[in-house]
Amino acid sequence: MARGVATLYGTVQSWAEHDLAGFTALRTPGIYRVINNLTVIYQQYSLRTISSVRY
């Protein structure tokens, strides 16, 4: 933090987390500007195919 400016770096898993981090930082006393350099990296989920499901 320099003169009321906070810069965020790192990775998050969604745009909601990205925005929440920025809003949370902005609510911190003494912070007047946030530079949000967070990167959104989506997790890949493994989906089972129909042939792998047993009935």
LODRENBA-66209 format. One record per residue (C-alpha): x, y, z; residue number from 0. Coordinates in Angstrom, 1 decimal. Layout:
! LODRENBA-66209
NODE / X / Y / Z / i
NODE / X / Y / Z / NUM
...
***
This chain:
! LODRENBA-66209
NODE / X / Y / Z / i
NODE / 0.0 / 0.0 / 0.0 / 0
NODE / 1.4 / 3.4 / -1.0 / 1
NODE / -0.5 / 6.6 / -0.1 / 2
NODE / -3.9 / 4.9 / 0.1 / 3
NODE / -3.4 / 2.8 / -3.0 / 4
NODE / -3.6 / -1.0 / -2.7 / 5
NODE / -2.5 / -3.3 / -5.5 / 6
NODE / -3.8 / -6.9 / -5.5 / 7
NODE / -1.8 / -9.7 / -7.2 / 8
NODE / -2.5 / -13.4 / -7.3 / 9
NODE / -5.1 / -15.8 / -8.7 / 10
NODE / -8.7 / -16.5 / -7.8 / 11
NODE / -11.2 / -19.1 / -9.1 / 12
NODE / -14.0 / -16.8 / -10.3 / 13
NODE / -14.9 / -13.2 / -11.2 / 14
NODE / -17.0 / -13.1 / -8.0 / 15
NODE / -13.9 / -13.7 / -6.0 / 16
NODE / -12.0 / -11.1 / -8.1 / 17
NODE / -14.6 / -8.5 / -7.4 / 18
NODE / -15.1 / -9.4 / -3.7 / 19
NODE / -11.3 / -9.0 / -3.1 / 20
NODE / -11.4 / -5.6 / -4.7 / 21
NODE / -14.4 / -4.4 / -2.8 / 22
NODE / -13.0 / -5.7 / 0.4 / 23
NODE / -9.7 / -4.0 / -0.1 / 24
NODE / -11.5 / -0.7 / -0.9 / 25
NODE / -13.4 / -0.9 / 2.4 / 26
NODE / -10.1 / -1.1 / 4.4 / 27
NODE / -9.4 / 2.1 / 6.4 / 28
NODE / -6.9 / 4.3 / 4.6 / 29
NODE / -7.4 / 2.7 / 1.2 / 30
NODE / -8.8 / 5.1 / -1.4 / 31
NODE / -7.9 / 3.3 / -4.7 / 32
NODE / -7.5 / -0.4 / -5.6 / 33
NODE / -5.6 / -1.7 / -8.5 / 34
NODE / -7.0 / -5.2 / -9.0 / 35
NODE / -4.4 / -7.3 / -10.9 / 36
NODE / -5.9 / -10.6 / -9.8 / 37
NODE / -6.1 / -13.3 / -12.4 / 38
NODE / -9.1 / -15.5 / -12.7 / 39
NODE / -8.2 / -19.1 / -13.3 / 40
NODE / -11.2 / -21.4 / -13.7 / 41
NODE / -10.9 / -24.9 / -12.3 / 42
NODE / -11.6 / -27.7 / -14.7 / 43
NODE / -14.0 / -30.3 / -13.4 / 44
NODE / -13.9 / -33.8 / -14.5 / 45
NODE / -17.3 / -34.9 / -15.9 / 46
NODE / -18.2 / -38.5 / -16.1 / 47
NODE / -19.4 / -39.7 / -19.4 / 48
NODE / -22.7 / -41.6 / -19.6 / 49
NODE / -20.8 / -44.9 / -20.4 / 50
NODE / -19.0 / -44.6 / -17.0 / 51
NODE / -22.3 / -44.4 / -15.0 / 52
NODE / -23.6 / -47.7 / -13.7 / 53
NODE / -27.3 / -48.3 / -13.4 / 54
***
